[in-house]
Amino acid sequence: MSEKEQPRLASGLAQKVVDTIAPTIDRHVNIMNAHGIIIASSDAARIGTLHEGSVEAIRRNQIIRVAQADDTAGTQPGVNLPLILNERLCGAVGVTGAPHEVEPLADLIALTVQLLFTQEREHSRSARRAAEARDIISALLAGHVAADVIERTLDAHGLRAPLQLELWLPRSEQDPLLEQPALDGARTCWVGLFGAHWRLRKASDEPAADAPNANDRYLIGPAAEDAGELLAQAEAMRTLAGRPAMLPRRELEGIWNQDIAVAVARTPARSLKYLAARAQVLNQEQARTLLVVAAASSMSEAAESLHIHRNTLVQRLERIGQVTGADIRQAAESLRLQHAVYARIALDELQVF
């Protein structure tokens, strides 16, 4: 709700307050809108009628206390208290009885209405944001929405480039992180689509403080400067979501190659076994060693990452060359063997990531 919007008190919410409080305090309670019309009451017959005392309370924006009954005017002793919601006067609360006795009760009722109104407003706002997030992310993943339409939609919701798309496969659908709300101009909420959870966020050089657990399969795309880049990333990430075993756990992102993963994920299922054949003789340790070496800047770095001596690493690589017939010192040979390893991962024959 914009700060400039006039808050509107829903009659259902007002009646809920009356039904809860009136029997407890054993007093007659009315809640009026900004025009003095009773919208909730412990006397159902009065709903929809004008409450004169509240009109005066709203006009003056102050408490009106009635000490004596006036049968001609149809008024009873009591207080009429202006009702402030979202820092705006939007109605009044009336409670019958001796003013000095019921004024604290009227204050309590007004506070209850304010709290419930704020709660309901936040819930509605959250639901609206969730719907908006689903619309935006489903448009990206569908892939057939024009980039300029995506740009306008993002701009309308305060999401401006550079942006990053996140993909997450939580280990539990009850993970509390899934309930994280959207933040205006910073991120959407998580949206479940195509067997995964997705979120769009403002790009940052800093690691996301609200990212999933290091053992979860999670991927965050590079910063996209426009909707065209986002659409391309969304297509690739949706492809990967269809092959969950190929998505890396956060702690293993360093040895994961997205270009190879996407290429293999796009390979027709009937062709995967032929692609995987070259790495069929490798065990899990050998496959991981190959990927670690390919990602490292030096043999020493690879050995340290694997927690083994450099000589042990050299021996492993020699053994990989012997059983596969590939000279992995050659970049092209190594790349072909990596593709084969990823194919086996896609077929759930290896659990490397």
N, C-alpha and C positions, 0 to 999 in steps of 0.2 A: 504494500500500500504506500503510495506517495505521501510525503509529509503534508502535502497540500490538500489531500483528499479528505472530505468530511466523513468521519467514521460513522458507520450505521450499526446500531445495536439490533441484533437479530432477536425477534420475539421468542424464538425457540430457546435461545440461550438465556434470555431474561426469565422465562417461565421456569427453566430448570433451576435457576437460583431461588425463585420464589417457592417452588415445590420443596426444595431442600431445606430452606431456612424457616419459612413461616410456621410449620408445625412445631419446630423446636422452640421458637421464641413465643409461640402462642399469641401472635399479633397479626393484624391484618396488614398485608404488604402489597404495594402497587409499584410497578416500574413503568415510567412514561418515556415516550420518545421526545425528540427535540421540539415537537409541537404541542406537548402536553397530553397527547393521546395515550391512554393506558394500553400497553402492549403485553403486559403480564400482570397477573393478580391472583391473590388467594381467593378472590370472589370472581369466578369466571364470568358472571353476568356483567361485570364492569369493563371487561376487555373491549376496546374499540370506542370507549366513551372519553369525553374530555375531563381532565382533572384540573380544576381551577387553581388549586393551591400550587400545583407543579408549574403552571404557566407563569405564576408570579416568581417562583423560585428560579425558573429558567431566564425570565426577563431580567431579573436583578442579579442573577448569578450569585445568589447567597441563600443560606438556609432560611426557610419560612417556618416559623413555629406557630401552631394554633393551640391556644390554651383552652378555649371554650368551644363547645359544639354549637353549630348554627344550623338548626333544622331547616330554616327557609332556604339557606344556600346549599344545604345537603353536605355540610362539612363536619368532620369529626376531629377531636383533639389529636394532635400528632405533629410530625415534622415532615417537611418536604426538602430534600437535599439535592442540590445540583449534581449531576452525574458527569464526570470528566473522563473521556476515553481518548487515548492518543493525544493528550494535552488539548483536547477540544471539548467544549460543552455540547453534549448530545442528548440530554434527557434529564430525568430526575427520579429519585427514589422516595416513596412515601410510606411512612409507618404510622399506624394509629396508636394513640396512648398518650399519657402525660409526657410532654416534650422532654423534660429532664430525664425521664426513664428510657425513652425510645431513641433519643438522638444518637447514643453510642451504637444502638442496633442498626440505625440507618447508615452510620459510618461503616459498620462491618459489612452490610449488604452492598454498599457502593464499592468497597474494596474487593469483595468477592466477584462482583460483576467485572471490575477492571482486570482482575487476575485471569478470569475465564476468557474475557474478551481478548486479552493479549495472547493467551495460550491458543485460542481458536485461530486468531489472525496468523500466528507463527505457523500453525499446522497448515492452514490454507496456503500460506506463502510457500512453505516447503513442498506441498503437493504440486503447486503450480510450477515451481522450479524443477521438480522431478519430471513433470510432463514436458517441459521445455527441453530439458537435457535429453530425454528419450527421443524427442523429435529431431534435435540437432544430430545426435550420434547415429540414429537410425538412417538419417539422410546421408551421412558420410559413408556408412557401411553399405548402404544400398548401391551406391556408386553411380546412379543414373541421374542424380540431381545436379543441375548446372552449377558450376563454381560460383557464378555471380549471385545465384540464389542463396547458396551457403554463406557467402560473404555478408549479404544483407541480414540473414538470420543471426549470424554470430554478432554482428554489430548491434542489432536490436536488443540483444541480451548482454551487451557490455563485454563481450569476449573478443578482444582485439589481438592481432598477431604481434609477436610470434606466439604460437600455441603448440602444445604437445598432446598427443593422444596416448592414453595409457590403456594397457590390456592386462587383466589380472584373472588368474584362476585360483580363487581362494580354496584352501583345504576344507573350509567349513562355510556353508551358506549362512551360518549364524555369527560369522566374524564381525565384531563390533565396528571395524573400519568400513564395512558396507553401509553403515548408517550415517557416515559422515555427511553433514549437510553441504550444500553448495555455498560458495563464497562469491559474492558479487564481484565480477571483473577478474576473479582469480581462478575459479574452477567450478565445474558442475559437480553434481552428486554422482555416485556410481550407478551405472545403468546395466542391467542384465540383458544381453542379446547374443544370439548365435553361440550359446553354450559358454559364454565368458562374461566378465564384467568390464565395462569401459568407462573412461572418464576423460574429459577434456580439461586441460589446465593451461594457465599462463606459463610460458617457457621461463625457465630460470637456470642460471649456471650452478646453483646450489642443489644438492640432492634433496629430494622432497622429504620433509620431516614426517609426512603422513603416508609414506609409501608402505606397502605390505611387508610382511615378515620376510627375512632373507631366504627362508626355505620355500617360499611360495613361488610359483611360476608367474613371472611378471615381466612386462616389457613396456618401456616408454619410448615413443618415437622421438626422432630429432626435432628441433624447433622448426616449425613450418611458418614461412613468411606470408603465405596466402592460402586460400581455400583449395587451389589446385594441388599444392603440395600435400595438404591434409587429405584430400581425396585419394591421392596416390598411396600415401602411407596407410590409410584406412583399408584400402584393397589388399595390400600386402599383409597387414596385421590380421585381417579377417581370414585370409588364407592360412596363416599360421595357427589361428585359433581352431581351425579344423583338424590340425595335427598336434594335439596337446603335448605329446611326448617331445616335440621339437622345440617347445618354448622353454627358455632357460629359467632355472631358479635364480633369484637375484644374486646369490652368492657365486654363481657360475657364469655370469654375463661376460666376464673377461675372456673366456675361451670360446664363446659362441659367436658365430659368423652369420649375421642376418641375411646377407646376400645368398649364401649357400643354402641356408634354411628355407628361404622363400622359394628359391629355384627348385629345391627338392619337394617342397610342399605343393608346388604347382604341377609336379610330375603325376601323370595318371597312375592310379593305383596298380593297374596291370603291368606298368613299366618299372615300378619300384624294385621288384625283386631282381630284375636284370641290372639295374643301376647299383644295387647293393652287393651283387655277386663278387666284385673285386675285393670287398672288405670282409667277405664271409669267414675268412680264416682268422680274423683278429678277435681276440678276447676283449673284455671290457677295459682292462687295464691298458692294453695296447692302443685301443681306440682313443681313450682319454689322453694317453701320452702324445699321440699324433696331433690331437687338437690343441693341447697345451703348447707344444712346440710351434705349431703354426701361428699361434696368437702371440707368442713371446718375442721379445726383441733380441734375445740372445739365448744361447744354450744354458748359460749360467742362470738366467732368470727362469727358464723352463724347469731346470733341475730344482731350483729353490721352491717354485710353485708346487712341484710334485713331491717335495720333501725327500729327495733322493740325491745321491752323489752324482756329480757330472759324468763320471765314468759309467755309472749304472745307467744313466740316460743314454749314453752313446751305445751301450750294449743293447738296450731296448730297441733303439732305432735300427740298429743292424739286424736285429731279429725280425722287426716289422718288414724290412726290405727283403729278407730271405723268404718269409712265408707268403708275401704278396707278389714278389717279383718286381716291385716298384722301387725306383731310385728316388726316395723322398727328398734327396738333396736338390733335385730338380723341381722348380716351382710348379710346373705343369703337372708332373707326376703326383706331387703332394696334393695338389688341388683336386685331381681326379679321385684320389683315394679318400680325401675328405668328403667329397660328394657321396661316395659309396658308404662311408660311415654314417652320414646323415640319413641316407636311405634306410639303413638298418635301424636307426633310431626311429624313423617314421613308421617302420614296420613293427615297432616295439620289441625288436630283437636285442637292442642295447639300451641301457638306461644310463646315459652319460650326463644329461642335464637335469 
